[in-house]
Amino acid sequence: QVQLVESGGGLVQAGGSLRLSCAFSGRTFPTYVMGWFRQAPGKERDFVAAIRWTDDRANYTDSVKGRFTVSRDNAKRTVYLQMNSLNPEDTAIYYCAAGESGRSRPDEYDYWGQGTRVTVSS
């Protein structure tokens, strides 16, 4: 069984930074794609970024390119989302997800964390 635990959310002013972490536990983790999604109140869950455990290729949604960076530490089994130049539109609950064929759709991921709330004040 796979478990994902996010941390690092909080309240930050516009222009500030936060780093989210996602701790992975379970079997066969090297084969998974690790994704970050976010869901704002009343909106659908949207793709933010994804990275593979086995290489450094990462994908981002356009609205976060140049501001967010996804990375991983295989030894710690942890994936990070560094978020810089935050703005109020980034306010959402951020979820970590794992899937063997995950790309940018939520239904491509098999496992989800509980989410961590990010609030950006103007």
N, C-alpha and C positions, 0 to 999 in steps of 0.2 A: 504494500500500500504506500502511496505517495502522500506526503504532507508538506504543505507550503505555509510558511508563517512570515507575514510581512511586518515590517516595523519602519519607523522613521518619519511617519506623517506628523503633521502639526499645523500650527498657524504661523504664517510668514507674511511680511509686507511685500507689496509688489516690487519687483526687482531683486528680491532675495533668492536664496537657494535652499534646497533640501536634498538629502540623499535618502532614498528608500532602499531597504534591504529585503531580500526574500530568501529565507533559509529553507533549503530543500532536504527532505529525508525520504528514504525509500530505495527501491531497487532500480538498477539499470539506468541511473540518471544520465550517463554519457550520451544516450541516444535521444534525449529530449531536446526540444526547442523550448526555451523559457521566454514567455511573453509578459509584457506589462499592458494592462488595460486600465481604463478609467471610466467612471460613470458619474455624471453630474446629476443633480436632482431632476427628476422628470425626463431624463434622457436615456438613450440606449448606451450600452457598454461599448466603448470605442477602443480600438487598437492604439497603442502608444509606441511600443518598441518591442523588439524581439532579438534574441541572440541564441546561438547554439553553444552547447558545452564544448563541442569539439573543434571549434574554430572561432575566429574573432569577427566573423561577418555579422553585421547587425542591420536591422531594418527599423525605420522610423516613419511615423506618420508625418506629413508635411508640416503640420503646425508646430512641431517640436524640434524639427531639424535645426541644428546649430545651437540649441539651448539645452537639450537633454542628451545624456550619454548613458547607454546601457553597457554594463560590464559584468564580468563573472570572476569568481575565485573558486576554482575547482577544488582546491584543498579544503576550503571552508564550506563547499557546497552552497555557496551563496551568490545570488545575483543582485546587482545594484542598479538603481536608476538615479543618476545624478541629475538634478533639475536646477538649472540656472535661469536667471532673468524671468522669474515667474511672474505671471500676471493673473488677474482675477479670473480669466477664462480657464485657467488651469485648475480651478477649484473643483474637486471631485473626490470620490473614493477610488483609490488606486488598488488594483488587484494584480497579483502575480499568478501566472498560469503555466502549466507544463503540458506538453503534448508531443507525441512522436512525429506528427506531421503538421505541427502548428505553424500558421502563418499570420494572417491579419484578421481572421474571423473568430469570434468566441467559440463557435461550435467546432473549431479545429483543435481545441485544447480539451484535455481530459481531466485535469486536476486544477483546482483553484484554491487560493488562500482566502482568508476571511476579509481581507481588505484593510487598508489604512487610509484615514481621512487626511486630505490636504486642503487647507483653506488659505487662500491668498487674499489679503485685504488691500484695498486701493488706497 
